[in-house]
Amino acid sequence: MRYSTPGAAPAFAQGFTLVELLVSMAIIAVISTMMVVNFRAGKQRVELQAGARAVAFLIEQARTYALAGKTVKLGGTMRVPPGGWGVSLFPQDDSSAFFADEGSHVYEKGSEPYEEEHPLADWNLVLDDCVDYGSGCLNESQLDTIFSAPLGTRFIQAGTANTGSATFTLRHSANPAGPGVAITMNAVSGQVSLRDVP
């Protein structure tokens, strides 16, 4: 048994009370929860940016192939595809295709000399149904961008060569109503640009 001297603090009064420990644990729990939520949002943002850059890269790759005169096997011989190289996007099933165009300036699945499908889900992306050609939103089932050899002449939706632009928006599949990245393809300059959208 321990005796304390008169006027001195009791021996058991040192340390933390149960209330102080519970308050400290609650503060740590709140801070930890906020960190996890912010980490998830940051991870989605990074995945969205990386996926949008991958889609933009496909469009740039089509342009590069057209300018370089990349060949594909046509009728048993290696030739430059008559329609050039292109990328097609499908909002309904959130997919894209990289292809060599046989000359129609429209992607026709199964009939192109070279086709490579890229589901946007591989990049955790969904594609908005709205495509803006500069005059407002139109719902499109397919958006084609084709670059023809040898000068990289650009066609958007089989339109007039080297005219117009199209903007479409990609969003993260975990938050399809959240912020996104808009990709604009300019048929006049061939430039592909990305910008954040709410």
Secondary structure, DSSP 8 states (H G I E B T S, - for coil): -----TTS--GGG-S--HHHHHHHHHHHHHHHHHHHHHHHHHHHHHHHHHHHHHHHHHHHHHHHHHHHT--EEETTEEE--TTEEEEEEETTTTEEEEEEE-SSSS--TT-SSEEEEEEGGGGTEEEEEEEESSSSEEE-S-EEEEEETTTTEEEETT-STT--EEEEEEEETT-TTS-EEEEEEETTT--EEEEEE-
